[in-house]
Amino acid sequence: MSESPNALFPGKQFISTVLEALDAKTRMTGTIAHRYLMRAAMAGMIVAVFYIVNYAIVGVFDGIKVGDASLAGLGRILGALCFGPALVFIYYTKSELLTSNMMVVVIGAYYRKISWLRGLRVLGMCLLGNFVGGLVFAVMYHFSTLVDSATGDQAVHSVEAKLAYLDSLSSMGDLFVRAILCNFMINLAMLLIYNGFIKEDWSKIFSMIMAVFVFAFLGLEHSVANTVLFSVVGLTHGVNVPLALGNVAIALLGNFVGGGLLIGAYYAYANDDTRWLRSHPETAAQGAQTPARASGNGRKSGARKGKQRRR
């Protein structure tokens, strides 16, 4: 007895959902590009808010002393947990985040639903919108005291650590690996959401929060989050722009490998049943006949019920 394609390729729902999302993104970047930029900018704004919340929490706990030690470690855990909902807000506001779109574009290119040139346009516009949204909030932070004192100290310390990755080739390799793992986690959460197996909103929310918690707590590198952070610290404390651009460039490449290739290309190929169906034409034929048989059974059942009612 031949296996059903749905049993052998259970991720077809995931691919279908991603391709539908891609179609909407492609049309938006063409006919109503300014609205797409607005949705991307909102994602940057959301990241800017939750990133500062993270540093504020770490700063508060770092100032609490227990003997000779501080509670900075606990602050990192709580800060990472509170940063987690950023992806939830982005998802449920239908905002556009570059890193998850890397997966979407690669899957679309694999199935030839979008050209690489058009895919780069989608990603480029998304990055621009994410940057502009973060910049808007960075300007507001400049005219406030939100990034002063302990919060600002933690943000500046984080920037210094991120820029230090460019000191040597081995450090840049470390940055690249951290960027790969970061977007692997982000798009792993999106895989769980798009595959259709998780129905409850709370399960989706938990998946997204845990994925972001892992990357925030481990210090993984997210290109959009870094772009927003450099914008905020640059306008409030100053930043080395060439080093910041170098960090973002490497993070972008790593994020593309982690989300675009390790999740996007990986599952696009794993769920591609084209060759299998060509080598098993009888299964494809059975799949095409199944709805007809079901329809016929439905008509017979309806006829029997009609006879029973007439009796």
N, C-alpha and C positions, 0 to 999 in steps of 0.2 A: 504494500500500500504506500503510495507516494505521499510525501510530507506536504502540508499546505504551505504556500509561500509566506503566509502571515506568521506561521510558527517558526520558519527558518529566518525570516527577516522581520522581527517584532518591532523594529524602529521605524517602520514606514509611516506611522502616524507622526512621529517626530519630524521626519523629513518633509512631510506634507505641510505641517504647521509652519515650519521654518520657511518653506517656499512661498506660502501665502503671505507671511510677514514681509518677505523680501519684495514681493510684488507691490505691496503698499509703499514700502520705503523707496523703491525705484520710481514709482509714479510721483511720489511727493517731491523727490529731489529734482524732478523734471518740470512739472507743471506748477507746483506751489512750493518752490524751494525755500522761500522765506518762512513758511510755516514749519517746514522740516527743521530749519535752523533754530526756530523758536523752541521746538521740542527738544533739540539737542542742547540748547542753552539752559533749559530747565534742569537737565541732568547735571550740568556743571554747577548750577546753583545749589542743588540738593547735596552734591558732594562737598561743596564749600561749607555748608552749614554743619553737616555731620562730622566733617574732619576737625573742625574747631571744637565741637563737643568732645571729641576723642581727646584732644590735647588738653582741654580744660579739666577733664576728669583725671588724666594722668598727672597734671600739675597739682591738683588738690591733694591727691594721695601721696605724691612725692614730698609734699610739705608736712605730712603727718609722720612724726617720729615715734618709733617704739624702741626705746633704748638708744643704741647708736645707729640703728637701721631705719629706713623709711618704708612706707607701704607702696612704693612705686610699682612693684610687681603686681600687686592687687589692682592698682590703678590701670596698668596696661591691660589686664584681663577685662575689667569693667569698661574701659574706653573702647576696646576692640568690639565688645558686645554691643555697645551703644552706637558704634559706627556701622554695625551690620544692617540696621534698618534702612540705610541709604539706598541699597539695591531694591528693597521692597518699595520704597517711595517712587523710585525711578520706574519700576515695572508697572505699578498700579496707576501712575499718572500718565502712562504711555509716552514717557520721555525717551530720548534716544541716547544710548551710551555706546561710545566707540568700541569698547572691548567686546561686548556681546555681539555687536554688528560684524566683527571680524569673523566669527563663526558663521553667521547668516550669509555673508557674502561668499565665503569659500564654498559652502554647500551649494549655493546658487550657481557658482561658476562650475562646480563639478557636474551638476546636472544641466549645464548650458542654458540656464534661465537668465543669466546676466553675463555680459562680457567683462573681462578683467578691467578694461578702461572705465566702464560704467560702475563697476564695483568700487574702484578706487575713488570715483567721484562721490559715491555714497559715504565711504569712509572719511574722505577729506572734508566733506561738508559737516559730518558728524563731529570730527575733531575740532573744526573751527567753532561750531556751536558750543561744544563742551567748554572750550577755552574762553569764549566770550561770556558765557554764563558764570564761570568761575571768576573772571575778571570783574564783572559787575559787582559781585559780592566782595571781592578784594578791595575795590574802591570804597565800598561802604565801610569795610573794616578799617580802612585807613583813617576815616573820619570818626572812629569810635575808639573805645578803650577795651574792646572785646579781646584783642590779641596783645594786650599788655601783660605785665607781671608774669605769673607762673605759666599761663597759657602760651604767651609769646615765647617764653624761654624754651618750653617743650617743642614748639613749632620750629624755632631756630635751630635747636639741637638736632631735630629730625632732618632738616635741610642740610646741615653740615654733614651728617652721616651719609645722606644720599649723594651729595657732591663728592664725598671722599671716595666713592666707588670708581671715580675716573682717575685716581692716582696711579694705577698700574693696570696691566693687562689682566692679571689674575683677579683684581677687584672688579674690573669690567665684566669678566666672565661670571663672577658672583652675581652682579646686577642682572645679567642676562638670564641666568638660571632662575633667580627670584622672580623675574618678570614672566618667565614661562609658567612657573608654578602658580603665580597669581591668577593669570587669566585661565589657566586650566581649572582652577577652583570656581571662578566666576561662571564659566560656561558649563561646568559640570552641573551647577545649580540650574542653569537655564535648560539643560538637557532634561533634568528631572521634571521641569515644569512643562516643557513643550511636548514630551513624549505621550501625554494623555493618560498616564497611569495614576498620577496624583490629581485627585479631584477637589479635595478640600483646600480652601484658601489658607488655613492655618498650617497645613503641611507645606505648602509652597513658601509661605513666609518663613517657616523654620529652616527650610533648605537654603534660602537666600541669606538669612542672617548667619547661619553656620559657615557658609562659604566665605562671606566677607570677614567673619571673625577669624577664620584660619589665616587669611592673607594679612589682616591687620595685626594680629598677635605675633605672627612669625616674622613680620617685617618684610613681606613680599612686596614687589614693585609694580604698581599700577600706573600706567602712563597718564591717564586722565587725572587721577588723584594727585600725582606728582605735579602735573601742569597747574592744577588749582593751588596746591600748596606753594609752589614757587611764585605764583602770582600774588598770593596773599602775603607771604613773607617779603617778597620783593617790594611791595608797596608799603609795608609797615616797618620793615627792618633793613631791607636791602638784600640783594642776592647776586651772585656771580652769574650773569646771563649766559656766557658761553658754556660754562660747566652745566648749568641747568638744562640748556638745549641738548647737550651731549647725553645727559641722564635720560631725558625724555626720548631721544632717538633710540637709544639702546633698549629702553623699556618698551617702546612701540614694537621693535623687532621681536623681543621676547614674548610680549603679549600676543603677537600674531602667531608665533609658533605654538604657544600654549592653548589659545582659544581657536585660532583659525585652522591649525594643522592637527594638533593632538585631540581636539574635540570635533571640529568641523569636517576636515578631510577624512579623519578616522571613521566617523560614524556615517559619513556620506558613502564611503566605500563599503563599510560593513552592512549597510542596508540597501545596497544596489543589487536588485534581483534580475537585472536585464540579462546578463550572461546565463544565469541559472535557468531562466524561463526559456531562453533560446535552446538550451540543451535538454529541457524537459517540456517539449511542446504539449504533451498530453495533460500536464498539470495546468498549463495556461488555458487549455481548452476547457478543462473541468471547471476552472474558476469562472470562465465566461458563461458556462451553462448553469452554474449553481443558482443564480438569481432567477433564471427562467423556470427551473424546477420548483423553486420556492413559490414563484408566482402561480405556477400551475397548481401546486398543492393548495395554495390559498383559494384559488377559484373553486377547486373541488370541495374544499371545506365549506366555502360560502354556499355552494349549491346544495350540499347536504343540509346545512342549517336552514336554507330556504324551504326545502322539502319538508323538514320537520315542522316549520312554522305553519305551512299550508295544511299539514295533517292536523 
